[in-house]
Amino acid sequence: MGALVFEKKTAVIIGGTSGIGLEVARRVVEGGGSVVLGGRNAGRLDAAVSELGDAATGATVDVTDKESIRAFFDPIEQLDHLF
């Protein structure tokens, strides 16, 4: 994968606090992009965002609740990839 393949791109990753989602987030950040992580556990979100640094933000979201999904996506200004 090229070093800047995600440069100036934003990936939104639901479930990005562990496993495959967190690894995708790492690769996006390594590739020059930014990530918005979504998950149910605020503590795990904070830990993942801290690990990823300034290129990451996160917010809790309940994917079974339409209002929670709307509140999660509303402040996102740029979305290039959804995982």
Summary of the structure (lengths in Angstrom):
residues: 83
radius of gyration: 11.9
end to end distance: 17.8
largest distance: 37.4
contacts: 251
relative contact order: 0.24
helix: 41%
strand: 22%
